[in-house]
Amino acid sequence: MPDITNDPLRKSWIDVPENSDFPIQNIPFGVFLTREDIITIGTRIGDTAIDLGAMHQLGYFDGIPLTDDIFLQDSLNDFISDGKKTWRLVRNRIGDIFDSTNPVLRDNENHRNIILFSLDEIEMQLPVQIGDYTDFYSSKEHATNVGKMFRDPDNALLPNWLHIPVGYHGRSSTIVPSGVAVRRPNGQTLPVGETQPVFGPSQRVDFELETAFITTDANLMGEPIPIEEAEDYIFGMVLFNDWSARDIQKWEYVPLGPFLAKNFASSISPWIVTMDALEPFRVKGPKQDPQPLPYLQQEGAHAFDINLEVSIQPENTEETLVSTSNFKYMYWSMAQQLAHHTVNGCRVNSGDMMGSGTISGPTEDSYGSMMELTWGGKNPIKMKDGTERKFINDNDTVIMRGYCQNDEIRIGFGEVSSKLLPAFDSSQK
C-alpha cells in the first residue's frame, strides 16, 4: 500500500496557519475528550481537531477493515495493533477526505459540526496505554559529557557504550501528557562532604530532552526482531521530557542504575506523529566505529532530521530558550534500539514506549539537560526576567518543541509543556 499523503503540493480545505506543525501531510494520532465529555481517538489538521470515531460511524472509512469501535476507545493500542497496512490505509483516507478538492465532507455542514472541533473545545489525553517503557542512553555527546562530569574525563564512555544501545526499564505509571503538572520529588541525597544521607526535596531537578517511539505488537516471547524489519513495528514518535533528580540519582545509581531519580514523572507530547509522515526527513546517522555486531548492522538512512528546542518559563513571565538540538545526532538508531531490545527474546507489545535518551548535540547550546548546559550547576543560565537557573525551580514550566522542515513542507510534534510544582509536604496533608 503506497503512502500518498506526503505529497507536498496537497492542500486541505481546513485552514492551516503558516508554519503550522500540522499540515495535511502530517495527520498525527491522539486521544481527546470532546465538548460533550466523550473520549475519542482523533487527528489534527492546523488548529482543528478531527473526531475519527464520529467519522467512522458516519461511514467515511467504509472499505477499510476496521472494527466498529476501533476509534471509540480511550487509547490507540488496538488501532496500533492492526499494523502498518491499516495505519497507512486510514492515514491515506483522511488525507483524501480533507483534500481541498474533495467536497464530500467539506460541503456537508451537519457532518462537519459533528466531526470537527477547535482546540479549545477538547482536552488531550495520554494517547496510548503504556504497558512497558524503556529508556535508552543513545546520544554519544550526552554520554560523554556525563562521563566527564561523574567519572574519568579521559575515559568518559564506558567500554560497552560503543557496542550496544544501553538502556534501562522505566516506570510507565507516572508518564503524563503535556499540560499535566509534576511535583518535585522527595528522596535520599548525600550532601557534599557528608558521609550520611538526608531525606528531603531534590535540589537538582532537571529536564531531559528526548523523543520516544511507540511500538505495535512486534514478536512472540523468545523471538528477536531482525534489524531489517524493526522499523515496520514502529508506529510513530512523540516528544519526551524524562524528568530527573540529579542529586537523588548520584546517590542511588550505583550499582543498579536509575530508580527514584527517574520514575517520579515523565511527560510526552499528546500527538503521535507517524513514521510515514517523517519519511521525507530521513538522514544518515553518525558513523559508528567500531562497527556494531552483525545483528545491529544496517545500511542506508535510519536517522531523522528533527529540530528540537527547550525553553524554561518562570511563573508569570516569558520563556527563555535554553537549548536547540536535533534528533539526527543520535548514535544508535530506533531500529537498532528495537533490535537490541528483543535480541534476547524480550516481547514487545502494542503501546510500548521506547525513550531515546537525552539528545545532546556537539555544541554547548545543543546540550539536552541542565546538568550539561550549566555543567553541573557551575555555569548558571540567565532567564529573560533576570533570574538565574542552575536547575529547574519550583513553578517553572519546561517547554519542548520539535519539528522537521525542508524546502517543501514542515511536519511537527507541537509541544510538551509541564510545570514543576513544589514537593509534597506530608505535614500539610
N, C-alpha and C positions, 0 to 999 in steps of 0.2 A: 504493500500500500504506500504510494508515494506521498510525500509531505508537500501539499500545495498551498499551505497557509503562509509560507515565508516570503512570498512574492513582495519585494519592497515597494512595488508600484500600487499595491492594493490599498484602497481606502475604504473607510467604514461610513455608513450613514449616521453613526453615533459620533458626536463631536469629540475630537481628540485634541487637547491643548498642545501647543508647541512644546517640544522636549518632554512630552509625557513618557513615563516608563511603560505605558500600557497601550500601545497602538494595536491595531487588529492583528498584526504579525506576532504578538505575544501570546494572548489567550492563556493566562495562568489559571490555576485552580485553587479554590479555597472553600471555606465553610463560614457561613454568616447567619446571624439572627435577623429576620426581616422586621418591618414595621408592625406586622401582625404577630410578632413573637413566635414565628415559625422558623425552625432551623433548617437550612437547606445548603446544598452544595452549589457553588456558583463560579462565575468567572468575571472578568472585568475588562472593559474597553474604555480608555480615557478615564473619566471620573464617574462612570456609570457601572454599577454592579448588575449582574445578569443572573437571574434565578434559573439554574439548569433543571431543577426539579419541576418548576412550572412549565418550562419549555418541553420537557419530556412528556408531561401529562397532556400537553396541547398538541402532541404529535410531531414536533419538529425533529425528533430523532428516529422517525419511522425508517425501517430498513436496516438499522444498526442493532445487532443482537444485544440488547440491554434488558436487565430485569426491571420490572415496573417501579421498584423503589430504589434503584441504584443511586439517584441523586436526592433522595428524601431522607438521608441518614445524617448523623452528626459527625461523620468522619469520611475521608476519602479512601479508607482502607479497601473496601470491597471493589470500588472502581479501579484502584491501582492494581488489585489482584487480577483484573481482567486482562492485563498485559498490553504490550506496546501496540499491537494491531488495533485494539479498541481505543486506546488513548488517541491514536492518530486519526481514526475514523471520526471520533467525536470532535476533536480539535478542528479537523477539516470542515466538518458540517457547521460548526459555529462560525468559522471564517466565511463560509458561503452565505449563511443566513444574515450576517451583519455586513456583508459586502455592499458597497454603495449602490451597486447596480441591481440588487435583489429587493424587490418590492414586497415580498410575501409578509414579512413581519413589519417591515418599515411602514407599510400603509395600513396596518391593522391596529388601530388605536386601542381597541379593547384588549388585545393580547399584549401590547406594549405596556399598558398600565398594570398588567399582572406580572410581567416578566422583569421589567426594568426598575431599578432603584437608584437614587442618588446616594452618595457615600454617607451622608449624614442620616440616612434612614436605616442603616444597617450597623450591626456590631460584629466585627470579625472574631472568629473563634480559632482554637487550635485546629489546623487543617487535617491532622491525622491522629489516630490513637497510637501513640508511640510505644510499642511493646518493648523494644530494646534500643539503647542508644550507646554508640561507641564514639569516642573522641580520639582522633589521630593527632600526630605531632609531626607534621609533614612539611613544615617550612624550614629550609636549611638555615636561612638567615635568623629566624627566631630561635631555633635550637642552638645555634652558635652563640647568639647573644646571651641566652640563659646560661649556657655552659661557661662563658667568660665571667659572668657575674657570680655564679654559685660554685664553680669548680676551677679547673686549671685553665687559664686563658690560652695556653699553648696547646691544649688538648680539649677544646671545647665540646666537640662531638664525641659521644660515647662510641665504642668500637662497632656496635651493631647498627648505628643510625643510617649509614650509607648502604646497608644491605637489606633492611626490612622497613616497611611503613610502621613505625612504632605507634601503639595505641593503647587505650585502656577502656574498660567498660564503665560507662557513667550511669547516672540515675535519671530515668525518664519522668518520674513523678513530679519533679519541680521544673519542667520545661513549660514555659508560658508564652502566649503570643504577644506581639508588640502592644504596648499600651498598658500592660499589667505591671504595676509597681512591684519591686522586690525589696526585701529587708536586708540590712547589713547583718551578717551572721555573727553569732557568738561562738566562741571556741577557745581552745587552748593555744597559747603562744609562749614563746620563750624570749623574754626581753633581752636586749643586748647586754652582755656582761653577767647575766644571771645563770644559775645552774638549775633552778626550779621553775616550772611553767606557771603561768597565771591564767585565769579564766576571765573572759570579757569580750566586748565587741572587737571585731577585727579592725585594725587601724590602717590596713593596706588593701582595701577593696579595689579591684582592678577590673577593667573590661578585657575581653579577648576578641579581637576582630576575626571572625571566622565565617565560612559558609558551611552548609550541611546538605547532604543529598539524601533523598528518600527512596527506599527500595520497594520493589514488588516481591512477591514470593519467588525466591531465586533457586532454591535447591532443596534436596532432601538431606536429612542428617547423615553425615558420612560422605557426602558428595561435594567435592570442590567445584567452584565456578572457574572455568578456564578464562585466562586473561582476555582472549579474543572475543568472549561472549559477555564480559562483565557489564559493558555499557548498556546492553539490552535490558538489564534488570534495574536500571536507574530511572525512576520516574521523572525527577526534577530536583531543583535546588531552592534553598532559602538562605537568607542572611541569618547569621547566628552569633549572638553575644553570649559567650560562655563565661559568665561572671566568675571571678576568682578572688580568694582571700589570701594574699601572698604571705602574710605573717603566719597564718594557720598552716598554709602549705609548707612553709620552710620547716616547721616543727614536726609535721606528721609524715612527710613524703618518703622518708627512709624507714623501712626497707621496701614497702609495698606500693608506693606511689600515691597519686591524688586520691583524696577521700572527702572529708568535710569541707575542705577548701574549695571544692568544685561543685558539690552536689546540692548546694543551697538554692541555686537559681540559674537557669539558662533561658534566654529569650530568643524567639525566632520571628522573622517576618511572616505575615499570615498568608501570603500568596505564593504558591509553589510554581516556579517558572519551569516549564518542561524542557527536557534536553532537546527536543525538536526545535523549540524557539531559540535555543542557544547555539544551534548548529552553525549558523553563519559566522560565529565568533571563535571557532577553533583555532588554536595556535600550537606550535610545538613547545613543550615544556623545557626546563633546564636540562643540559647534558648530564647524564647520570654516569658517574665514574667513582668506583668501579662499576662495570656492567652488572646489572642485577642477575640473580639466578634465573634459569630458563622460565620458570612459572610466572615471573614478573616482567619478562621482556616484552616490549611492544614497539611497533613501528608506527610512524605517522604522527598526526597532531592529536594529542589527547589532553591538552590544557585548554583553558578558555580565557579570553581577554575580557575580564570583568573588572571594571574600575570600582574601587571601594574607598569609602571615606568614613571617618569617625568625627563627631562633634560632641562637645560637652556643653550643656546648657545649665548654668546655675539657676536657682529659683528666681523667678521674676526678672530675668534679664535675657539678653540674646545669647545665642550659641556661639561657640568658638571652635573652628575647625582645628583638630589636633593631629590628624593622620590622613594621608592619602596613599593607598596601596593598590595592589592588583592581584587577582587570583592566579594569574599566569606565572607568578613567582614560585608556586608550589613545586617542591622537588618530586614528590610522589603524586601520581595522578589518582583520580577517583577509581578508575578501573583497577589500578594496582592495589589500592586500598581494599577494594572488594574482593579481588582475587586472593590477596594475602589473608584477609579475614576468614575466608572459607577453605583455605588450603588444608586445614586440619579436619574438615568436615563439619564446621560450625554452620548451623542452619540460619538462614536469613529470611525474614518474613515481610509481608506487605506492611508498610508503615514504619519499618525500622529506620532509624536516622543515624547517619554517619557524619560526625563533625570533622572538618578539615584540619583542625588545629589552628593555632594563631597564625595569621597570614602577615608576615613581615617582608618588606622589600629590602633592597640593598642600601637605601639611603636613610638617614636618621628620621626624616619626616614621613617615611613609609613604614615605620615600625607599628606593629599591631597590638600593643599593650602599653599601659602607662609605665609598667616596670621597665620597658625598654626605652620609651620616649623620654622618661626622666632619669634613666639609668639608676634604678633602684631608689629614686627619690632625691638623688643628688642634684638634679637639674630641673627645678620646678618649671611648669608651663604657665605662662600668664594668660588669664582669661580677658575677654574684652571689657569686663567690668572692673579690671584692675587687680582682682584677686589671683592667687596662685594655686596650682594643683600639683601635688606630688602623686596622689592617687585620687580616688573619687570621694567627694564629700557627701554627707547626708543631704538629701533633697536636690542633688544634681541629677539631670537627665542625660543619659548617654544615647546618642542617635547615630545609627549606622545606616548608610545608604550604599546601593550598588547598582551599576548599570553597564551594559555593553553598548558601544556606539561605533559605527563605521560611516562611510560616506553616504549610505543609503537609509539607514534605519537605526533607531535606538530601542533597545529592549532592557527593561529594568525590573527591579525587585520591590520598588517602593522603599520602605524603611522599617527598621526595627528600633523602637524607641522605648526606653524603660527608665523609670525614676527610682533612685535608691532612697529608701526610707530608713529612718534610724533603727537601730537594733531593737529587738523585742525586749521589754523590761518586765520580767516576771513579777516584780514587786508592785506593778501597777495593774495587774490582771484583775 
